Amino acid sequence: MKPENIIKFILFEIKKTIFSIGFLSSIILIVLSSLIWVFSQKIAPQIIGGSGYDFVFSSLRFDVNFLFPFLSLIISSVSINYDASMGIIATLTSGYMKREELLIGKYALIIVLFVMIFLTALIFNIVLGGIIWGFPEITEEGITTLSLSLFLPKLVLSSLLPVFSIIALISLGILFSILFRNIIGSISVSIGSFLLLDIIKGFFKYKSFLPTYANDLPFKELNKVIENNLLEFNINYLEIVLIPLIWAFLIFLISYFKIKKMDFHV
């Protein structure tokens, strides 16, 4: 396996994907979700009386806990079968790329795309929240307890931790894109799985062991940090980091063995 082949493939895919309808639609959906928060006035929880902090916190919380996981599963579910139907993968694998390089490249590509989507959502929410509500410096007895410079690092950390759950969903989506050659079929199965995992998580006793949507715990901890002016998070890293990565690795192994047997010339 040659790392330069993977890097070359990722750069090729980014150029192809960044102006695609799917990626642009994802960006538009993120922007619309932020605007919906503004016009519906569903800004909760109220941390500091409706300021820009509340808006950025609640809007990004919705994105990370619903939109990002849903989009990651849908986009990854068409990552292999779409290129296979266009003959792109057959051309690549008959040339300089091995199948495992292709698989790893797809993983890395989708993660890079979601970092871009996350940064877009973060910047847009900060700009929108600043324009409408502002980010006043909160002081207590003359000491600054909260400002944008204090709030932002905590928000970013709180938003990035659930990404590990999203990686597990990306693995699941890529597996569906290998198992189902029909794009509509893979998307339908992905939507059904997303809803099923959500339902199971609500009833299953050991729900922490399911690779479902992003965990809400980091945002609850962030709320405590802001309200109590704490400096440290109290986070269960086993639940938020390790378990999703284990699921992602196990699903990756299945995808690896499946893609080895996949006929891209059909």
C-alpha positions as CSV (number, residue, x, y, z in Angstrom):
1,M,0.0,0.0,0.0
2,K,1.4,3.4,-1.1
3,P,0.5,6.5,0.9
4,E,1.1,8.7,-2.1
5,N,-1.6,6.8,-4.0
6,I,-4.1,7.5,-1.3
7,I,-3.1,11.2,-1.1
8,K,-3.4,11.5,-4.9
9,F,-6.8,9.9,-4.8
10,I,-8.1,12.1,-2.0
11,L,-7.0,15.3,-3.8
12,F,-8.6,14.0,-7.0
13,E,-11.8,13.3,-5.2
14,I,-11.9,16.6,-3.3
15,K,-11.6,18.5,-6.7
16,K,-14.5,16.3,-8.0
17,T,-16.7,16.5,-4.9
18,I,-16.4,20.0,-3.6
19,F,-18.5,21.4,-6.5
20,S,-20.8,18.4,-6.7
21,I,-24.6,18.7,-6.0
22,G,-24.4,16.5,-3.0
23,F,-21.7,18.5,-1.2
24,L,-23.2,21.9,-2.1
25,S,-26.6,20.6,-0.9
26,S,-25.1,19.7,2.4
27,I,-23.7,23.2,2.9
28,I,-27.0,24.7,1.9
29,L,-28.8,22.4,4.4
30,I,-26.5,23.5,7.2
31,V,-27.0,27.2,6.4
32,L,-30.8,26.7,6.2
33,S,-30.8,24.9,9.6
34,S,-29.1,27.9,11.2
35,L,-31.6,30.3,9.6
36,I,-34.5,28.1,10.9
37,W,-33.1,28.5,14.4
38,V,-33.2,32.3,13.9
39,F,-36.7,32.6,12.5
40,S,-38.4,30.0,14.6
41,Q,-36.7,31.5,17.7
42,K,-36.1,28.0,19.1
43,I,-32.9,29.0,20.9
44,A,-32.4,26.6,23.8
45,P,-31.0,26.1,26.3
46,Q,-30.9,29.7,27.4
47,I,-27.4,30.1,28.8
48,I,-27.0,33.9,28.8
49,G,-30.4,35.3,28.1
50,G,-30.6,34.9,24.3
51,S,-27.2,36.3,23.3
52,G,-25.1,35.0,20.4
53,Y,-23.7,32.3,22.7
54,D,-27.1,30.7,23.0
55,F,-27.6,30.7,19.3
56,V,-24.2,29.2,18.4
57,F,-24.5,26.6,21.1
58,S,-28.0,25.4,20.2
59,S,-27.6,25.6,16.5
60,L,-24.3,23.7,16.3
61,R,-25.6,21.2,18.9
62,F,-28.5,20.4,16.5
63,D,-26.1,20.1,13.6
64,V,-23.7,17.8,15.4
65,N,-26.3,15.6,17.0
66,F,-28.6,15.2,14.0
67,L,-27.6,16.8,10.6
68,F,-23.9,15.7,10.6
69,P,-24.6,12.0,11.5
70,F,-27.5,11.8,9.0
71,L,-25.5,13.4,6.2
72,S,-22.4,11.3,6.9
73,L,-24.4,8.1,6.6
74,I,-26.2,9.2,3.4
75,I,-23.1,10.6,1.7
76,S,-20.9,7.6,2.6
77,S,-23.6,5.2,1.4
78,V,-23.1,6.3,-2.2
79,S,-19.3,6.7,-2.0
80,I,-18.4,3.4,-3.7
81,N,-21.4,2.3,-5.7
82,Y,-21.8,5.7,-7.5
83,D,-18.2,5.7,-8.7
84,A,-18.5,2.0,-9.6
85,S,-21.6,2.8,-11.7
86,M,-19.6,5.5,-13.5
87,G,-16.7,3.2,-14.2
88,I,-14.3,5.4,-12.2
89,I,-13.3,2.7,-9.7
90,A,-12.7,0.1,-12.5
91,T,-10.3,2.5,-14.2
92,L,-8.5,3.4,-10.9
93,T,-8.1,-0.2,-9.7
94,S,-6.9,-1.5,-13.1
95,G,-4.2,1.2,-13.0
96,Y,-2.2,2.5,-10.1
97,M,-4.5,1.9,-7.1
98,K,-5.1,-1.1,-5.0
99,R,-8.6,-1.7,-3.5
100,E,-7.5,-1.2,0.1
101,E,-6.0,2.2,-0.9
102,L,-9.3,3.1,-2.5
103,L,-11.2,2.1,0.6
104,I,-8.9,4.1,3.0
105,G,-9.0,7.0,0.6
106,K,-12.8,7.1,0.7
107,Y,-12.8,7.1,4.5
108,A,-10.3,10.0,4.6
109,L,-12.1,11.9,1.9
110,I,-15.5,11.8,3.7
111,I,-13.8,12.8,7.0
112,V,-12.1,15.8,5.3
113,L,-15.4,16.8,3.7
114,F,-17.1,16.8,7.1
115,V,-14.4,18.9,8.7
116,M,-15.0,21.4,5.9
117,I,-18.8,21.2,6.6
118,F,-18.2,21.6,10.3
119,L,-16.0,24.7,9.8
120,T,-18.6,26.2,7.5
121,A,-21.3,25.7,10.1
122,L,-19.1,27.0,12.9
123,I,-18.1,30.2,11.0
124,F,-21.6,30.9,9.7
125,N,-23.2,30.4,13.1
126,I,-20.7,32.7,14.8
127,V,-21.2,35.4,12.1
128,L,-25.0,35.1,12.2
129,G,-25.1,35.0,16.0
130,G,-22.8,38.0,16.2
131,I,-24.8,40.1,13.8
132,I,-28.1,39.4,15.4
133,W,-27.4,39.1,19.1
134,G,-23.7,39.8,19.6
135,F,-21.2,38.3,22.1
136,P,-21.1,40.5,25.2
137,E,-18.4,40.0,27.7
138,I,-19.9,38.5,30.8
139,T,-18.3,39.6,34.1
140,E,-18.8,38.8,37.7
141,E,-17.4,41.2,40.3
142,G,-15.2,42.7,37.6
143,I,-13.8,39.3,36.5
144,T,-14.5,38.0,33.0
145,T,-16.4,34.7,33.3
146,L,-17.3,34.3,29.6
147,S,-16.3,35.9,26.4
148,L,-16.1,34.7,22.8
149,S,-12.4,33.8,23.2
150,L,-13.3,31.6,26.3
151,F,-16.5,30.2,24.8
152,L,-15.1,29.2,21.4
153,P,-12.5,26.6,22.4
154,K,-14.9,24.8,24.7
155,L,-17.6,24.8,21.9
156,V,-15.2,23.4,19.4
157,L,-14.0,20.6,21.7
158,S,-17.6,19.8,22.6
159,S,-18.5,19.7,18.9
160,L,-15.5,17.6,17.8
161,L,-15.8,14.8,20.4
162,P,-19.1,13.4,18.9
163,V,-17.2,13.1,15.5
164,F,-16.0,9.7,16.7
165,S,-19.6,8.5,16.6
166,I,-19.9,9.9,13.1
167,I,-16.8,7.9,12.0
168,A,-18.7,4.7,12.9
169,L,-21.6,5.9,10.8
170,I,-19.3,6.6,7.9
171,S,-18.0,3.0,8.2
172,L,-21.6,1.8,8.1
173,G,-22.5,3.9,5.1
174,I,-19.4,2.8,3.1
175,L,-20.3,-0.8,3.8
176,F,-23.8,-0.2,2.4
177,S,-22.3,1.3,-0.7
178,I,-20.3,-1.9,-1.2
179,L,-23.1,-4.3,-0.5
180,F,-25.8,-2.5,-2.6
181,R,-24.9,-1.6,-6.1
182,N,-28.1,0.3,-6.6
183,I,-27.8,3.8,-5.2
184,I,-31.4,4.2,-4.3
185,G,-31.2,1.0,-2.4
186,S,-28.1,2.0,-0.4
187,I,-29.7,5.3,0.5
188,S,-32.9,3.7,1.6
189,V,-31.1,1.2,3.8
190,S,-29.0,3.9,5.3
191,I,-32.1,6.0,6.2
192,G,-33.8,2.9,7.7
193,S,-30.7,2.0,9.7
194,F,-30.3,5.6,11.0
195,L,-33.9,5.5,12.3
196,L,-33.6,1.9,13.6
197,L,-30.4,2.7,15.5
198,D,-32.2,5.8,17.0
199,I,-35.2,3.6,18.1
200,I,-33.0,0.8,19.5
201,K,-30.9,3.3,21.4
202,G,-34.0,4.5,23.2
203,F,-34.9,1.0,24.5
204,F,-31.7,-1.0,24.6
205,K,-30.2,-1.3,28.0
206,Y,-26.6,-1.1,26.8
207,K,-27.2,1.7,24.4
208,S,-23.7,3.1,24.8
209,F,-22.4,0.2,22.8
210,L,-24.4,1.1,19.7
211,P,-22.8,3.0,16.8
212,T,-25.6,5.5,16.6
213,Y,-25.8,9.2,16.2
214,A,-23.5,11.6,18.0
215,N,-23.6,11.5,21.7
216,D,-25.2,14.4,23.5
217,L,-23.0,14.1,26.6
218,P,-20.3,16.6,25.5
219,F,-22.9,19.4,25.0
220,K,-24.3,18.7,28.4
221,E,-20.9,19.0,29.9
222,L,-20.3,22.2,28.0
223,N,-23.4,23.6,29.5
224,K,-22.1,22.8,33.0
225,V,-18.7,24.3,32.1
226,I,-20.3,27.6,31.0
227,E,-22.8,27.9,33.8
228,N,-20.3,27.1,36.5
229,N,-17.2,28.6,34.9
230,L,-15.4,25.3,35.1
231,L,-12.1,24.7,33.3
232,E,-12.3,20.9,32.8
233,F,-14.8,18.5,31.1
234,N,-16.0,15.4,32.9
235,I,-16.4,13.2,29.9
236,N,-16.8,9.4,29.5
237,Y,-14.2,8.8,26.8
238,L,-14.9,5.1,26.7
239,E,-18.4,5.8,25.5
240,I,-17.7,8.8,23.3
241,V,-14.3,7.8,21.7
242,L,-13.3,4.2,22.2
243,I,-16.6,2.4,21.5
244,P,-17.4,4.2,18.2
245,L,-13.9,3.6,17.0
246,I,-14.2,-0.1,17.8
247,W,-17.4,-0.3,15.8
248,A,-15.8,1.7,12.9
249,F,-12.8,-0.7,12.8
250,L,-15.0,-3.8,12.9
251,I,-17.2,-2.5,10.1
252,F,-14.1,-1.4,8.2
253,L,-12.8,-5.0,8.3
254,I,-16.1,-6.3,6.7
255,S,-15.9,-3.6,4.0
256,Y,-12.2,-4.5,3.4
257,F,-13.0,-8.2,2.7
258,K,-16.1,-7.3,0.7
259,I,-14.4,-4.8,-1.6
260,K,-11.7,-7.4,-2.3
261,K,-14.3,-9.6,-4.0
262,M,-16.3,-6.8,-5.6
263,D,-16.5,-6.8,-9.4
264,F,-16.2,-3.2,-10.6
265,H,-16.6,-4.1,-14.3
266,V,-20.2,-5.1,-14.1
